[in-house]
Amino acid sequence: MIPVLFVLLPDTLLLDLAGPAETFRLANRHLLARKRHAAFELRFVGALPEQTSSVGLALKDIEPLPTPLPPQSWLVLLGQTSEGLKASLSGRNPAWLSTRDWLNQQRAALVREDAQHKLITVCSGAVLAADAGLLTDCRCTTHHELLDRLQTLAPSAEVVNNRVFVVDGPQANIATSAGVTAGIDLALHLIAQTCGEDIAASVAQDMVVYLRRGPRDPELSPLLQHRNHMHPAVHRVQDAVNQNPQHTWTTQELAAAAHVTERHLLRLFTEHASVSPTVYVELIRLEHARRALAGGASVGQAAEAGGFSGDLQLRRAWARHWGGTPADARRGQAA
C-alpha cells in the first residue's frame, strides 16, 4: 500500500483535507470490490498532536512528522485560511516553521533525480512547499490569489496560472493543484495513473463530480471519455464493459446490465454519453489494444488483449476511429 501522509497545520482548510482523503478512501473500496488489494494507507501527520481546522473542528491524534519518510510515500500539503497563511508567512506560526524545516530535511528524497516519493499540494500547500525550497526550477501552480506569492517564494519556478493542476518534477513526482476542489481532480488523476481509469471513473461517479484534467493535459483516454454524466444505468454498462472488455458484448447483454430495453439503452447512451453502446465498446477495446502495443505486444497480441476476433478486425476499428494502423503505432512506440 502507498502511505499517503496528509500534513496538517493550524487553520488547515477542511475541504482540502477531506476531498482528496475521501477520494483515496473510495478508490480503496472499489479496488476491494473488484477483489484487488487496497492501494492507499491514509495517515495524518503534523508538528502538533492536535490542531483546529478552518471551520473550527478539532483535529486530534495527529502523528508526529516522520523522519525518514515511509518508503514510496505520497506527501500531501494542504491549504490554510487566508488568516492562517498570513500568520504562517509572517513567522507567527511555530507549527509552520517546524513543518517547513522538516520538509527541507526531506528535500533530497523529494526532488533528486531518483526520487521515490511524491509531493502533492492543494491550494496554498504549494506556498509551504516553496517556502521549504521544494519547487526550485519546477513547473507548479496554486490558488489564483497566491500565484504572485508563490513566484516570490520560488523565483526559479515556472508558476502556471489558469490550471486545475500541474505535474512536474524529476520523476513527474511533484503535483501542485489550485484551490479547494482541484485537490479532488488531482487525486482522481493520480488514482487513474496508479489504479486504472476505471477505478477513477467509479470514484468520480460516487462523488458526483466530473472527471476533468488541466486544460493542456493529454486528451482523456477512452476509458474516461463519455463518462461526464450522472446517469446510473449508463454507468452500469460502462463499468461492466471496462471490467471485461474482452467479452463479446451483445446489445441484449448491454441492455441487461443497464436493466432497460435495447432501444431505451441506445437513447440513454446517445443522450448522456454522446455515443452508441456498440461504439463505446469498440473504443474501450481499442484503448486496451493500444496499451498492449505500448507494452511491447505484437499486433496479434494487442487484438487479443482488446477482445478483437483478430488482426483484421483491430485494423478496421483502428482506421475507423483513429486513422492509420496498429502497426504504425507500434513502430512509433519503438522509435
SULKA-V735266 format. One record per residue. N is the residue number from 1. D_LAST is the distance of its C-alpha to the last C-alpha in Angstrom with 1 decimal. Layout:
N;D_LAST / N;D_LAST
This chain:
1;34.5 / 2;33.2 / 3;36.2 / 4;36.4 / 5;38.9 / 6;40.6 / 7;42.3 / 8;45.6 / 9;47.8 / 10;51.2 / 11;50.8 / 12;47.4 / 13;46.5 / 14;47.1 / 15;44.6 / 16;41.8 / 17;42.7 / 18;43.6 / 19;40.7 / 20;37.8 / 21;39.9 / 22;40.9 / 23;37.3 / 24;36.3 / 25;39.5 / 26;38.8 / 27;35.3 / 28;37.0 / 29;39.5 / 30;36.9 / 31;35.0 / 32;38.3 / 33;39.2 / 34;36.1 / 35;37.2 / 36;34.5 / 37;35.3 / 38;36.1 / 39;33.4 / 40;35.4 / 41;38.5 / 42;40.3 / 43;42.3 / 44;44.3 / 45;45.0 / 46;46.9 / 47;49.2 / 48;52.2 / 49;53.1 / 50;54.3 / 51;53.3 / 52;54.1 / 53;51.5 / 54;51.4 / 55;53.8 / 56;56.2 / 57;55.1 / 58;55.4 / 59;52.3 / 60;53.6 / 61;52.6 / 62;49.7 / 63;48.1 / 64;48.2 / 65;45.0 / 66;43.3 / 67;42.5 / 68;40.1 / 69;37.8 / 70;37.3 / 71;34.0 / 72;31.0 / 73;33.3 / 74;32.9 / 75;35.4 / 76;36.6 / 77;38.7 / 78;40.9 / 79;42.8 / 80;46.5 / 81;49.2 / 82;49.7 / 83;52.9 / 84;51.3 / 85;48.4 / 86;51.0 / 87;53.0 / 88;49.9 / 89;48.8 / 90;52.4 / 91;52.6 / 92;55.1 / 93;53.0 / 94;53.1 / 95;50.6 / 96;48.0 / 97;48.7 / 98;48.4 / 99;45.2 / 100;43.7 / 101;44.7 / 102;43.3 / 103;39.9 / 104;39.9 / 105;40.5 / 106;37.3 / 107;35.3 / 108;33.4 / 109;32.5 / 110;31.1 / 111;29.3 / 112;28.1 / 113;24.4 / 114;24.7 / 115;27.0 / 116;27.6 / 117;29.8 / 118;29.4 / 119;31.6 / 120;32.6 / 121;35.1 / 122;37.1 / 123;39.1 / 124;41.0 / 125;39.4 / 126;36.9 / 127;40.0 / 128;40.9 / 129;37.4 / 130;37.7 / 131;41.2 / 132;40.0 / 133;37.3 / 134;34.3 / 135;32.6 / 136;32.3 / 137;29.4 / 138;28.3 / 139;27.7 / 140;30.4 / 141;33.0 / 142;36.4 / 143;39.4 / 144;39.9 / 145;43.3 / 146;41.9 / 147;39.0 / 148;41.2 / 149;42.4 / 150;39.0 / 151;38.0 / 152;41.2 / 153;40.5 / 154;36.9 / 155;37.0 / 156;33.6 / 157;31.9 / 158;30.3 / 159;32.7 / 160;31.4 / 161;34.0 / 162;34.1 / 163;31.6 / 164;32.2 / 165;30.1 / 166;27.5 / 167;25.1 / 168;24.1 / 169;24.7 / 170;22.8 / 171;21.6 / 172;22.1 / 173;25.5 / 174;27.8 / 175;28.7 / 176;31.6 / 177;33.3 / 178;36.1 / 179;39.5 / 180;40.8 / 181;39.1 / 182;35.7 / 183;35.9 / 184;35.8 / 185;32.8 / 186;30.9 / 187;32.2 / 188;31.0 / 189;27.5 / 190;27.5 / 191;29.0 / 192;26.3 / 193;23.6 / 194;25.8 / 195;27.6 / 196;25.9 / 197;26.5 / 198;29.3 / 199;31.2 / 200;30.8 / 201;31.9 / 202;35.0 / 203;35.9 / 204;35.7 / 205;37.9 / 206;40.4 / 207;40.6 / 208;40.9 / 209;38.2 / 210;35.5 / 211;31.9 / 212;30.5 / 213;28.0 / 214;27.9 / 215;27.8 / 216;24.5 / 217;22.8 / 218;20.2 / 219;21.9 / 220;23.7 / 221;22.0 / 222;24.1 / 223;25.6 / 224;27.3 / 225;27.8 / 226;31.2 / 227;32.8 / 228;34.5 / 229;37.9 / 230;40.7 / 231;41.8 / 232;42.3 / 233;42.3 / 234;38.9 / 235;37.5 / 236;38.9 / 237;37.1 / 238;33.8 / 239;34.3 / 240;35.1 / 241;32.0 / 242;29.7 / 243;31.4 / 244;31.1 / 245;28.5 / 246;28.6 / 247;32.3 / 248;33.5 / 249;35.0 / 250;37.9 / 251;39.5 / 252;42.5 / 253;40.7 / 254;39.0 / 255;42.4 / 256;44.0 / 257;41.5 / 258;42.7 / 259;46.3 / 260;46.7 / 261;47.1 / 262;44.2 / 263;45.5 / 264;45.8 / 265;42.3 / 266;40.9 / 267;43.0 / 268;41.9 / 269;38.2 / 270;38.5 / 271;40.6 / 272;38.9 / 273;35.2 / 274;35.0 / 275;33.5 / 276;35.1 / 277;34.9 / 278;33.2 / 279;30.4 / 280;30.0 / 281;29.7 / 282;27.0 / 283;25.0 / 284;25.3 / 285;24.1 / 286;21.1 / 287;20.1 / 288;20.7 / 289;18.5 / 290;15.7 / 291;16.1 / 292;16.3 / 293;12.9 / 294;11.5 / 295;13.5 / 296;12.1 / 297;14.8 / 298;15.0 / 299;16.1 / 300;19.7 / 301;19.5 / 302;18.2 / 303;21.1 / 304;23.5 / 305;22.4 / 306;23.0 / 307;26.3 / 308;25.7 / 309;27.8 / 310;25.0 / 311;21.8 / 312;23.9 / 313;25.2 / 314;21.8 / 315;20.4 / 316;23.6 / 317;23.5 / 318;19.9 / 319;20.9 / 320;24.2 / 321;23.0 / 322;19.5 / 323;19.0 / 324;16.3 / 325;15.6 / 326;14.2 / 327;12.3 / 328;10.5 / 329;9.8 / 330;8.6 / 331;6.1 / 332;5.1 / 333;5.4 / 334;3.8 / 335;0.0
